[in-house]
Amino acid sequence: LVGSVLGVGMARGIGALDLRVVMNIIISWLVTLPAGAVLSIVFFFFLKGIFG
């Protein structure tokens, strides 16, 4: 989906890209990985505390 948004935008010219959408995509990529890592650590220690 992301590739198609950027690909169509580039095919139509750089002016056709909605830079707010592109920035939202980039920000979501940057937030997703650390958030997933933090949640994994939290769940690991939570479950380790319950099940030993």
C-alpha distance matrix in Angstrom:
0.0 3.8 5.4 5.2 6.3 8.8 9.7 10.7 12.3 14.2 15.3 16.7 18.3 17.9 19.4 16.7 14.3 14.8 15.8 16.0 12.3 11.9 14.9 13.6 10.6 13.3 15.7 13.7 13.3 17.0 18.1 16.4 18.3 21.7 21.4 20.7 23.6 25.9 25.3 25.9 29.2 30.2 29.8 31.5 34.5 34.7 34.7 37.0 39.4 39.5 39.8 41.5
3.8 0.0 3.8 5.4 5.2 6.3 8.4 10.1 10.7 12.2 14.2 15.6 16.4 15.4 17.2 15.0 12.1 12.6 13.0 13.4 10.0 8.7 11.6 10.9 7.6 9.9 12.8 11.4 10.7 14.2 15.9 14.7 16.5 19.8 19.9 19.7 22.3 24.6 24.4 25.3 28.2 29.4 29.4 31.0 33.9 34.3 34.7 36.8 39.1 39.5 40.0 41.4
5.4 3.8 0.0 3.8 5.5 5.2 5.7 8.4 9.7 10.3 11.8 14.0 14.9 14.4 16.8 14.7 12.3 13.9 14.3 15.7 12.5 10.7 13.8 14.0 10.7 12.1 15.5 14.6 13.2 16.5 18.6 17.5 18.7 22.1 22.7 22.2 24.5 27.1 27.1 27.6 30.5 32.1 32.0 33.3 36.3 36.9 37.1 39.0 41.5 42.0 42.2 43.5
5.2 5.4 3.8 0.0 3.8 5.4 4.9 5.9 8.2 9.6 10.2 12.0 13.8 14.0 15.9 13.2 11.5 13.2 14.7 16.0 12.7 11.7 15.3 15.3 12.5 14.6 17.7 16.7 16.0 19.4 21.2 20.1 21.7 25.0 25.3 24.8 27.4 29.8 29.6 30.2 33.3 34.6 34.4 35.9 38.9 39.3 39.4 41.5 44.0 44.2 44.5 46.1
6.3 5.2 5.5 3.8 0.0 3.8 5.5 5.5 6.2 8.6 10.1 10.9 12.2 11.8 13.2 10.4 8.3 9.5 11.1 12.3 9.1 8.6 12.3 12.3 10.2 12.6 15.5 14.9 14.9 18.1 19.8 19.2 21.2 24.3 24.3 24.4 27.1 29.2 29.1 30.2 33.1 34.1 34.2 36.0 38.8 39.0 39.5 41.7 43.9 44.3 44.9 46.4
8.8 6.3 5.2 5.4 3.8 0.0 3.8 5.6 5.0 6.0 8.5 9.9 10.2 9.3 11.6 9.7 7.3 9.4 10.1 12.3 9.8 7.8 11.4 12.6 10.3 11.6 15.0 15.2 14.6 17.3 19.6 19.5 21.0 23.9 24.6 24.8 27.1 29.3 29.7 30.6 33.3 34.6 35.0 36.5 39.2 39.8 40.4 42.3 44.6 45.3 45.8 47.0
9.7 8.4 5.7 4.9 5.5 3.8 0.0 3.8 5.4 5.1 6.1 8.6 9.7 10.1 12.7 10.7 9.5 12.3 13.4 15.8 13.4 11.6 15.2 16.3 13.9 15.1 18.7 18.6 17.6 20.5 22.9 22.4 23.7 26.8 27.6 27.5 29.7 32.1 32.4 33.1 35.8 37.4 37.5 38.8 41.7 42.4 42.7 44.6 47.0 47.6 47.9 49.2
10.7 10.1 8.4 5.9 5.5 5.6 3.8 0.0 3.8 5.5 5.0 6.2 8.5 9.7 11.4 8.6 8.3 11.2 13.3 15.6 13.2 12.4 16.2 17.1 15.2 17.0 20.2 20.1 19.8 22.7 24.8 24.4 26.1 29.2 29.6 29.6 32.1 34.3 34.4 35.3 38.1 39.4 39.5 41.1 43.9 44.3 44.7 46.8 49.1 49.5 50.0 51.5
12.3 10.7 9.7 8.2 6.2 5.0 5.4 3.8 0.0 3.8 5.5 5.2 6.1 6.3 7.8 5.4 4.8 8.1 10.0 12.8 11.1 10.1 13.7 15.2 13.9 15.4 18.5 19.1 19.0 21.5 23.7 23.9 25.7 28.4 28.9 29.4 31.8 33.8 34.1 35.3 37.9 39.1 39.5 41.2 43.8 44.3 45.0 47.0 49.2 49.8 50.5 51.8
14.2 12.2 10.3 9.6 8.6 6.0 5.1 5.5 3.8 0.0 3.8 5.4 4.9 5.4 8.4 7.4 7.1 10.8 11.8 15.0 13.7 11.8 15.2 17.2 15.6 16.3 19.7 20.6 19.9 22.2 24.8 25.1 26.4 29.1 30.1 30.5 32.6 34.8 35.4 36.3 38.8 40.3 40.8 42.2 44.8 45.6 46.3 48.1 50.3 51.1 51.6 52.8
15.3 14.2 11.8 10.2 10.1 8.5 6.1 5.0 5.5 3.8 0.0 3.8 5.5 8.0 10.2 8.7 9.7 13.3 15.0 18.1 16.5 15.1 18.6 20.3 18.6 19.7 23.1 23.6 23.0 25.5 28.0 27.9 29.3 32.2 33.1 33.2 35.4 37.7 38.2 38.9 41.6 43.1 43.4 44.8 47.6 48.2 48.7 50.6 52.9 53.5 53.9 55.2
16.7 15.6 14.0 12.0 10.9 9.9 8.6 6.2 5.2 5.4 3.8 0.0 3.8 6.9 7.8 5.9 8.2 11.6 13.9 16.9 15.8 15.0 18.5 20.1 19.1 20.5 23.6 24.3 24.2 26.6 28.9 29.1 30.8 33.5 34.1 34.6 37.0 39.0 39.4 40.5 43.1 44.3 44.7 46.4 49.0 49.5 50.2 52.2 54.4 54.9 55.5 56.9
18.3 16.4 14.9 13.8 12.2 10.2 9.7 8.5 6.1 4.9 5.5 3.8 0.0 3.8 5.3 5.5 7.4 11.0 12.4 15.9 15.5 14.2 17.2 19.5 18.8 19.5 22.6 23.8 23.7 25.6 28.1 28.8 30.3 32.8 33.7 34.4 36.5 38.5 39.2 40.4 42.7 44.1 44.8 46.3 48.8 49.5 50.3 52.2 54.3 55.1 55.8 57.0
17.9 15.4 14.4 14.0 11.8 9.3 10.1 9.7 6.3 5.4 8.0 6.9 3.8 0.0 3.8 5.4 5.6 9.0 9.4 13.1 13.2 11.6 14.1 16.8 16.4 16.6 19.6 21.2 21.1 22.7 25.3 26.3 27.8 30.0 31.0 32.1 34.0 35.8 36.7 38.1 40.2 41.5 42.5 44.0 46.3 47.1 48.2 49.9 51.9 52.9 53.7 54.7
19.4 17.2 16.8 15.9 13.2 11.6 12.7 11.4 7.8 8.4 10.2 7.8 5.3 3.8 0.0 3.8 5.5 7.8 9.0 12.3 13.0 12.4 14.6 17.1 17.4 18.1 20.5 22.3 22.8 24.2 26.5 27.7 29.6 31.6 32.3 33.6 35.7 37.2 38.0 39.7 41.8 42.8 43.8 45.6 47.8 48.3 49.6 51.5 53.3 54.2 55.3 56.4
16.7 15.0 14.7 13.2 10.4 9.7 10.7 8.6 5.4 7.4 8.7 5.9 5.5 5.4 3.8 0.0 3.8 6.4 9.0 11.8 11.5 11.5 14.4 16.2 16.1 17.5 20.1 21.2 21.9 23.8 25.8 26.6 28.7 31.0 31.4 32.4 34.8 36.4 36.8 38.4 40.8 41.8 42.5 44.4 46.7 47.1 48.1 50.2 52.1 52.7 53.7 55.1
14.3 12.1 12.3 11.5 8.3 7.3 9.5 8.3 4.8 7.1 9.7 8.2 7.4 5.6 5.5 3.8 0.0 3.8 5.7 8.7 8.1 7.7 10.7 12.5 12.4 13.7 16.3 17.5 18.1 20.0 22.0 22.9 25.0 27.2 27.6 28.7 31.1 32.6 33.2 34.8 37.1 38.0 38.8 40.7 43.0 43.4 44.5 46.6 48.4 49.2 50.2 51.4
14.8 12.6 13.9 13.2 9.5 9.4 12.3 11.2 8.1 10.8 13.3 11.6 11.0 9.0 7.8 6.4 3.8 0.0 3.8 5.5 5.5 6.5 8.8 10.2 11.1 12.7 14.5 15.7 17.1 18.9 20.3 21.5 24.0 25.9 25.9 27.3 29.9 31.0 31.4 33.4 35.7 36.3 37.2 39.3 41.4 41.6 42.9 45.1 46.7 47.4 48.7 50.0
15.8 13.0 14.3 14.7 11.1 10.1 13.4 13.3 10.0 11.8 15.0 13.9 12.4 9.4 9.0 9.0 5.7 3.8 0.0 3.8 5.4 4.9 6.0 8.5 9.7 10.4 12.0 14.0 15.2 16.3 18.1 19.7 22.0 23.6 23.9 25.7 27.9 28.9 29.8 31.7 33.7 34.4 35.7 37.7 39.6 40.0 41.5 43.5 45.0 46.0 47.3 48.4
16.0 13.4 15.7 16.0 12.3 12.3 15.8 15.6 12.8 15.0 18.1 16.9 15.9 13.1 12.3 11.8 8.7 5.5 3.8 0.0 3.8 5.4 5.1 6.1 8.6 9.9 10.4 12.1 14.2 15.3 16.3 18.0 20.7 22.0 21.9 23.9 26.3 26.9 27.6 29.9 31.8 32.2 33.4 35.7 37.5 37.6 39.3 41.4 42.7 43.6 45.2 46.3
12.3 10.0 12.5 12.7 9.1 9.8 13.4 13.2 11.1 13.7 16.5 15.8 15.5 13.2 13.0 11.5 8.1 5.5 5.4 3.8 0.0 3.8 5.4 5.1 6.3 8.7 9.9 10.5 12.5 14.4 15.3 16.3 19.1 21.0 20.7 22.1 24.8 25.8 26.1 28.2 30.5 30.9 31.8 34.0 36.1 36.2 37.5 39.8 41.3 42.0 43.3 44.7
11.9 8.7 10.7 11.7 8.6 7.8 11.6 12.4 10.1 11.8 15.1 15.0 14.2 11.6 12.4 11.5 7.7 6.5 4.9 5.4 3.8 0.0 3.8 5.4 5.1 6.3 8.7 9.9 10.7 12.5 14.3 15.4 17.6 19.6 20.0 21.3 23.6 25.0 25.7 27.4 29.6 30.5 31.5 33.4 35.5 36.0 37.3 39.2 40.9 41.9 43.0 44.1
14.9 11.6 13.8 15.3 12.3 11.4 15.2 16.2 13.7 15.2 18.6 18.5 17.2 14.1 14.6 14.4 10.7 8.8 6.0 5.1 5.4 3.8 0.0 3.8 5.4 5.1 6.0 8.5 9.8 10.5 12.2 14.1 16.3 17.6 18.1 20.0 22.0 23.0 24.0 26.0 27.8 28.6 30.0 31.9 33.7 34.3 35.9 37.7 39.2 40.3 41.7 42.6
13.6 10.9 14.0 15.3 12.3 12.6 16.3 17.1 15.2 17.2 20.3 20.1 19.5 16.8 17.1 16.2 12.5 10.2 8.5 6.1 5.1 5.4 3.8 0.0 3.8 5.5 5.1 6.0 8.6 9.9 10.4 11.9 14.8 16.2 15.9 17.8 20.3 21.0 21.5 23.8 25.8 26.2 27.4 29.6 31.5 31.7 33.2 35.3 36.8 37.6 39.1 40.3
10.6 7.6 10.7 12.5 10.2 10.3 13.9 15.2 13.9 15.6 18.6 19.1 18.8 16.4 17.4 16.1 12.4 11.1 9.7 8.6 6.3 5.1 5.4 3.8 0.0 3.8 5.5 5.1 6.3 8.7 10.0 10.5 13.0 15.2 15.2 16.4 18.9 20.3 20.7 22.4 24.8 25.6 26.5 28.4 30.6 31.0 32.2 34.2 36.0 36.8 37.9 39.1
13.3 9.9 12.1 14.6 12.6 11.6 15.1 17.0 15.4 16.3 19.7 20.5 19.5 16.6 18.1 17.5 13.7 12.7 10.4 9.9 8.7 6.3 5.1 5.5 3.8 0.0 3.8 5.4 5.1 6.3 8.7 10.0 11.7 13.6 14.5 15.9 17.7 19.2 20.3 21.9 23.8 25.0 26.2 27.8 29.9 30.7 32.0 33.7 35.5 36.7 37.8 38.6
15.7 12.8 15.5 17.7 15.5 15.0 18.7 20.2 18.5 19.7 23.1 23.6 22.6 19.6 20.5 20.1 16.3 14.5 12.0 10.4 9.9 8.7 6.0 5.1 5.5 3.8 0.0 3.8 5.4 5.0 6.1 8.5 10.7 11.7 12.1 14.3 16.2 16.9 18.1 20.2 21.8 22.6 24.2 26.0 27.7 28.4 30.1 31.8 33.3 34.6 35.9 36.7
13.7 11.4 14.6 16.7 14.9 15.2 18.6 20.1 19.1 20.6 23.6 24.3 23.8 21.2 22.3 21.2 17.5 15.7 14.0 12.1 10.5 9.9 8.5 6.0 5.1 5.4 3.8 0.0 3.8 5.4 5.1 5.9 8.9 10.6 10.2 11.8 14.3 15.3 15.8 17.8 19.9 20.6 21.7 23.7 25.7 26.1 27.5 29.5 31.1 32.1 33.3 34.4
13.3 10.7 13.2 16.0 14.9 14.6 17.6 19.8 19.0 19.9 23.0 24.2 23.7 21.1 22.8 21.9 18.1 17.1 15.2 14.2 12.5 10.7 9.8 8.6 6.3 5.1 5.4 3.8 0.0 3.8 5.5 5.3 6.9 9.4 10.2 11.0 13.0 14.8 15.7 17.0 19.1 20.5 21.5 22.9 25.2 26.1 27.2 28.8 30.8 31.9 32.8 33.7
17.0 14.2 16.5 19.4 18.1 17.3 20.5 22.7 21.5 22.2 25.5 26.6 25.6 22.7 24.2 23.8 20.0 18.9 16.3 15.3 14.4 12.5 10.5 9.9 8.7 6.3 5.0 5.4 3.8 0.0 3.8 5.8 6.4 7.4 9.1 10.8 12.0 13.3 15.0 16.5 17.9 19.4 21.0 22.3 24.1 25.2 26.8 28.1 29.8 31.4 32.5 33.0
18.1 15.9 18.6 21.2 19.8 19.6 22.9 24.8 23.7 24.8 28.0 28.9 28.1 25.3 26.5 25.8 22.0 20.3 18.1 16.3 15.3 14.3 12.2 10.4 10.0 8.7 6.1 5.1 5.5 3.8 0.0 3.8 5.8 5.9 6.0 8.5 10.2 10.8 12.1 14.2 15.7 16.5 18.2 20.0 21.6 22.4 24.1 25.7 27.2 28.6 30.0 30.7
16.4 14.7 17.5 20.1 19.2 19.5 22.4 24.4 23.9 25.1 27.9 29.1 28.8 26.3 27.7 26.6 22.9 21.5 19.7 18.0 16.3 15.4 14.1 11.9 10.5 10.0 8.5 5.9 5.3 5.8 3.8 0.0 3.8 5.8 5.2 6.0 8.6 10.0 10.5 12.0 14.3 15.3 16.2 18.0 20.2 20.8 22.0 23.8 25.6 26.7 27.8 28.7
18.3 16.5 18.7 21.7 21.2 21.0 23.7 26.1 25.7 26.4 29.3 30.8 30.3 27.8 29.6 28.7 25.0 24.0 22.0 20.7 19.1 17.6 16.3 14.8 13.0 11.7 10.7 8.9 6.9 6.4 5.8 3.8 0.0 3.8 5.5 5.2 6.2 8.7 10.0 10.6 12.5 14.4 15.4 16.4 18.7 20.0 21.0 22.3 24.4 25.8 26.6 27.1
21.7 19.8 22.1 25.0 24.3 23.9 26.8 29.2 28.4 29.1 32.2 33.5 32.8 30.0 31.6 31.0 27.2 25.9 23.6 22.0 21.0 19.6 17.6 16.2 15.2 13.6 11.7 10.6 9.4 7.4 5.9 5.8 3.8 0.0 3.8 5.4 5.0 6.1 8.5 9.7 10.6 12.3 14.2 15.2 16.8 18.2 19.9 20.9 22.6 24.4 25.5 25.7
21.4 19.9 22.7 25.3 24.3 24.6 27.6 29.6 28.9 30.1 33.1 34.1 33.7 31.0 32.3 31.4 27.6 25.9 23.9 21.9 20.7 20.0 18.1 15.9 15.2 14.5 12.1 10.2 10.2 9.1 6.0 5.2 5.5 3.8 0.0 3.8 5.4 5.2 6.1 8.5 10.0 10.6 12.2 14.1 15.7 16.3 18.1 19.7 21.2 22.6 24.0 24.7
20.7 19.7 22.2 24.8 24.4 24.8 27.5 29.6 29.4 30.5 33.2 34.6 34.4 32.1 33.6 32.4 28.7 27.3 25.7 23.9 22.1 21.3 20.0 17.8 16.4 15.9 14.3 11.8 11.0 10.8 8.5 6.0 5.2 5.4 3.8 0.0 3.8 5.5 5.2 6.1 8.7 9.9 10.5 12.0 14.4 15.2 16.2 17.9 19.9 21.0 21.9 22.8
23.6 22.3 24.5 27.4 27.1 27.1 29.7 32.1 31.8 32.6 35.4 37.0 36.5 34.0 35.7 34.8 31.1 29.9 27.9 26.3 24.8 23.6 22.0 20.3 18.9 17.7 16.2 14.3 13.0 12.0 10.2 8.6 6.2 5.0 5.4 3.8 0.0 3.8 5.5 5.1 6.3 8.7 10.0 10.5 12.5 14.2 15.4 16.3 18.4 20.1 20.8 21.1
25.9 24.6 27.1 29.8 29.2 29.3 32.1 34.3 33.8 34.8 37.7 39.0 38.5 35.8 37.2 36.4 32.6 31.0 28.9 26.9 25.8 25.0 23.0 21.0 20.3 19.2 16.9 15.3 14.8 13.3 10.8 10.0 8.7 6.1 5.2 5.5 3.8 0.0 3.8 5.4 5.2 6.2 8.7 9.8 10.9 12.2 14.2 15.3 16.6 18.5 19.9 20.2
25.3 24.4 27.1 29.6 29.1 29.7 32.4 34.4 34.1 35.4 38.2 39.4 39.2 36.7 38.0 36.8 33.2 31.4 29.8 27.6 26.1 25.7 24.0 21.5 20.7 20.3 18.1 15.8 15.7 15.0 12.1 10.5 10.0 8.5 6.1 5.2 5.5 3.8 0.0 3.8 5.4 5.0 6.1 8.4 10.1 10.4 12.0 13.9 15.3 16.4 17.9 18.8
25.9 25.3 27.6 30.2 30.2 30.6 33.1 35.3 35.3 36.3 38.9 40.5 40.4 38.1 39.7 38.4 34.8 33.4 31.7 29.9 28.2 27.4 26.0 23.8 22.4 21.9 20.2 17.8 17.0 16.5 14.2 12.0 10.6 9.7 8.5 6.1 5.1 5.4 3.8 0.0 3.8 5.5 5.2 6.0 8.7 9.8 10.5 11.9 14.1 15.3 16.0 16.7
29.2 28.2 30.5 33.3 33.1 33.3 35.8 38.1 37.9 38.8 41.6 43.1 42.7 40.2 41.8 40.8 37.1 35.7 33.7 31.8 30.5 29.6 27.8 25.8 24.8 23.8 21.8 19.9 19.1 17.9 15.7 14.3 12.5 10.6 10.0 8.7 6.3 5.2 5.4 3.8 0.0 3.8 5.5 5.0 6.3 8.5 10.0 10.4 12.2 14.3 15.3 15.2
30.2 29.4 32.1 34.6 34.1 34.6 37.4 39.4 39.1 40.3 43.1 44.3 44.1 41.5 42.8 41.8 38.0 36.3 34.4 32.2 30.9 30.5 28.6 26.2 25.6 25.0 22.6 20.6 20.5 19.4 16.5 15.3 14.4 12.3 10.6 9.9 8.7 6.2 5.0 5.5 3.8 0.0 3.8 5.5 5.5 6.0 8.6 9.8 10.7 12.4 14.2 14.7
29.8 29.4 32.0 34.4 34.2 35.0 37.5 39.5 39.5 40.8 43.4 44.7 44.8 42.5 43.8 42.5 38.8 37.2 35.7 33.4 31.8 31.5 30.0 27.4 26.5 26.2 24.2 21.7 21.5 21.0 18.2 16.2 15.4 14.2 12.2 10.5 10.0 8.7 6.1 5.2 5.5 3.8 0.0 3.8 5.5 4.9 5.9 8.2 9.7 10.5 11.8 13.0
31.5 31.0 33.3 35.9 36.0 36.5 38.8 41.1 41.2 42.2 44.8 46.4 46.3 44.0 45.6 44.4 40.7 39.3 37.7 35.7 34.0 33.4 31.9 29.6 28.4 27.8 26.0 23.7 22.9 22.3 20.0 18.0 16.4 15.2 14.1 12.0 10.5 9.8 8.4 6.0 5.0 5.5 3.8 0.0 3.8 5.5 5.4 5.9 8.5 10.0 10.4 10.8
34.5 33.9 36.3 38.9 38.8 39.2 41.7 43.9 43.8 44.8 47.6 49.0 48.8 46.3 47.8 46.7 43.0 41.4 39.6 37.5 36.1 35.5 33.7 31.5 30.6 29.9 27.7 25.7 25.2 24.1 21.6 20.2 18.7 16.8 15.7 14.4 12.5 10.9 10.1 8.7 6.3 5.5 5.5 3.8 0.0 3.8 5.5 4.8 6.0 8.6 9.9 9.5
34.7 34.3 36.9 39.3 39.0 39.8 42.4 44.3 44.3 45.6 48.2 49.5 49.5 47.1 48.3 47.1 43.4 41.6 40.0 37.6 36.2 36.0 34.3 31.7 31.0 30.7 28.4 26.1 26.1 25.2 22.4 20.8 20.0 18.2 16.3 15.2 14.2 12.2 10.4 9.8 8.5 6.0 4.9 5.5 3.8 0.0 3.8 5.5 5.2 6.4 8.8 9.7
34.7 34.7 37.1 39.4 39.5 40.4 42.7 44.7 45.0 46.3 48.7 50.2 50.3 48.2 49.6 48.1 44.5 42.9 41.5 39.3 37.5 37.3 35.9 33.2 32.2 32.0 30.1 27.5 27.2 26.8 24.1 22.0 21.0 19.9 18.1 16.2 15.4 14.2 12.0 10.5 10.0 8.6 5.9 5.4 5.5 3.8 0.0 3.8 5.3 5.0 5.9 7.7
37.0 36.8 39.0 41.5 41.7 42.3 44.6 46.8 47.0 48.1 50.6 52.2 52.2 49.9 51.5 50.2 46.6 45.1 43.5 41.4 39.8 39.2 37.7 35.3 34.2 33.7 31.8 29.5 28.8 28.1 25.7 23.8 22.3 20.9 19.7 17.9 16.3 15.3 13.9 11.9 10.4 9.8 8.2 5.9 4.8 5.5 3.8 0.0 3.8 5.5 5.3 5.0
39.4 39.1 41.5 44.0 43.9 44.6 47.0 49.1 49.2 50.3 52.9 54.4 54.3 51.9 53.3 52.1 48.4 46.7 45.0 42.7 41.3 40.9 39.2 36.8 36.0 35.5 33.3 31.1 30.8 29.8 27.2 25.6 24.4 22.6 21.2 19.9 18.4 16.6 15.3 14.1 12.2 10.7 9.7 8.5 6.0 5.2 5.3 3.8 0.0 3.8 5.8 5.3
39.5 39.5 42.0 44.2 44.3 45.3 47.6 49.5 49.8 51.1 53.5 54.9 55.1 52.9 54.2 52.7 49.2 47.4 46.0 43.6 42.0 41.9 40.3 37.6 36.8 36.7 34.6 32.1 31.9 31.4 28.6 26.7 25.8 24.4 22.6 21.0 20.1 18.5 16.4 15.3 14.3 12.4 10.5 10.0 8.6 6.4 5.0 5.5 3.8 0.0 3.8 5.8
39.8 40.0 42.2 44.5 44.9 45.8 47.9 50.0 50.5 51.6 53.9 55.5 55.8 53.7 55.3 53.7 50.2 48.7 47.3 45.2 43.3 43.0 41.7 39.1 37.9 37.8 35.9 33.3 32.8 32.5 30.0 27.8 26.6 25.5 24.0 21.9 20.8 19.9 17.9 16.0 15.3 14.2 11.8 10.4 9.9 8.8 5.9 5.3 5.8 3.8 0.0 3.8
41.5 41.4 43.5 46.1 46.4 47.0 49.2 51.5 51.8 52.8 55.2 56.9 57.0 54.7 56.4 55.1 51.4 50.0 48.4 46.3 44.7 44.1 42.6 40.3 39.1 38.6 36.7 34.4 33.7 33.0 30.7 28.7 27.1 25.7 24.7 22.8 21.1 20.2 18.8 16.7 15.2 14.7 13.0 10.8 9.5 9.7 7.7 5.0 5.3 5.8 3.8 0.0
